[in-house]
């Protein structure tokens, strides 16, 4: 913090269903986890192994979960990044998520996962946002989430998920940010460099230069896909990346202004070139430039 660095912690919703796991025991005692029609906990498999899943469609569960972020704040983290929150289960029940028959609170109305699936990530974001607001009322929460739904901009931003490494992935990154902005989600960005492969130095640099002009700017990749720090691609790429990063820092006040405009009017940071002239067909077909 003394050097101006703020750390963001990844947080997944799946809780290891292990006796003695304090978080699991606490959640089970509170009846916080998704259950089936017989009242049994629905289990899936995620990174920790067999897991239970908090039911974020229950306001009491959201309040409980939001309070858990005190641990990360106490450790020194300044924000959170929600992942695997579609929710994902590697032990697929037809789909790589919870079974459609899983039961959800749904704000007291009750229903199954067919209705709860698309709002699961949204309501996890709400739980995190409201928890951070309670825990640090004097600070703006910083949160972005892989999954969400209409209205997610109230709680934070999002990113591309695991965008494929390659020139098509670079092009898709811009389309994603523009499209989300037009749908009311102004704060987003891609995995710069692509998630699943090894970009050439030129591809990484072009992606980095694009990312420097987008709201959420970060490099990211799978563990086995190679590093994404600019210095990994040689001194020439590093120097051009330095210029791009310095330009982003120079424009920081402008990004703050765009953020304020997004809050007041809904207008996104990144806008298609036809913004203001939607009747211009040539501009509407432009897919490789933006305002």
Order of alpha helices (4+ residues) and beta strands (2+ residues): beta-beta-alpha-beta-beta-alpha-alpha-beta-beta-beta-alpha-beta-beta-alpha-beta-alpha-alpha-alpha-alpha
